[in-house]
Amino acid sequence: MHDDFSLPQKSWIALLSIADRYEFLNVRERAIREIYHSQEREDDVLLVSLGEKYDVPPLDMLQSLAEVVMRVIPLTADEVAGFSTLTVSRLAHAREDFVRQAPRFRFDQHFQVVDDAI
């Protein structure tokens, strides 16, 4: 496959949809690689939702999942609507685990990490 070929992220997402529907496995693999391993990932919530819809391997979605779990602001109602109940539950559980594992840090009202130990 031509690795020098590039498309905008929205086009790769459309191509993933087509490749998934018609079972073009090589194209599907390439689209996943371009979407999830690109430096130009735009919306991690969207990428997690797409990953769920198209059965993207969790390892490929790891960076997007981590960004969603560790972000300061909670998921909005519109973002939650894009996930299944199981995914929302898993994300909430992961976020709770993340917050529990870093008990000495908290976020102030300006979303800056404040070290309580100081």
Secondary structure as the mmCIF struct_conf table of DSSP 4:
data_model
#
loop_
_struct_conf.conf_type_id
_struct_conf.id
_struct_conf.beg_label_comp_id
_struct_conf.beg_label_asym_id
_struct_conf.beg_label_seq_id
_struct_conf.end_label_comp_id
_struct_conf.end_label_asym_id
_struct_conf.end_label_seq_id
TURN_TY1_P TURN_TY1_P1 ASP A 3 ASP A 4
HELX_RH_AL_P HELX_RH_AL_P1 GLN A 9 TYR A 22
TURN_TY1_P TURN_TY1_P2 GLU A 23 GLU A 23
HELX_RH_AL_P HELX_RH_AL_P2 LEU A 25 TYR A 36
BEND BEND1 HIS A 37 HIS A 37
TURN_TY1_P TURN_TY1_P3 GLN A 39 GLU A 40
HELX_RH_AL_P HELX_RH_AL_P3 ASP A 44 LYS A 53
TURN_TY1_P TURN_TY1_P4 TYR A 54 ASP A 55
HELX_RH_AL_P HELX_RH_AL_P4 PRO A 58 MET A 70
BEND BEND2 VAL A 72 ILE A 73
HELX_LH_PP_P HELX_LH_PP_P1 PRO A 74 THR A 76
HELX_RH_AL_P HELX_RH_AL_P5 ALA A 77 ALA A 81
TURN_TY1_P TURN_TY1_P5 GLY A 82 GLY A 82
BEND BEND3 PHE A 83 PHE A 83
HELX_RH_AL_P HELX_RH_AL_P6 THR A 85 GLN A 101
TURN_TY1_P TURN_TY1_P6 PRO A 103 ARG A 104
STRN STRN1 PHE A 105 PHE A 107
TURN_TY1_P TURN_TY1_P7 GLN A 109 HIS A 110
BEND BEND4 PHE A 111 PHE A 111
STRN STRN2 VAL A 113 ASP A 115
TURN_TY1_P TURN_TY1_P8 ASP A 116 ALA A 117
#
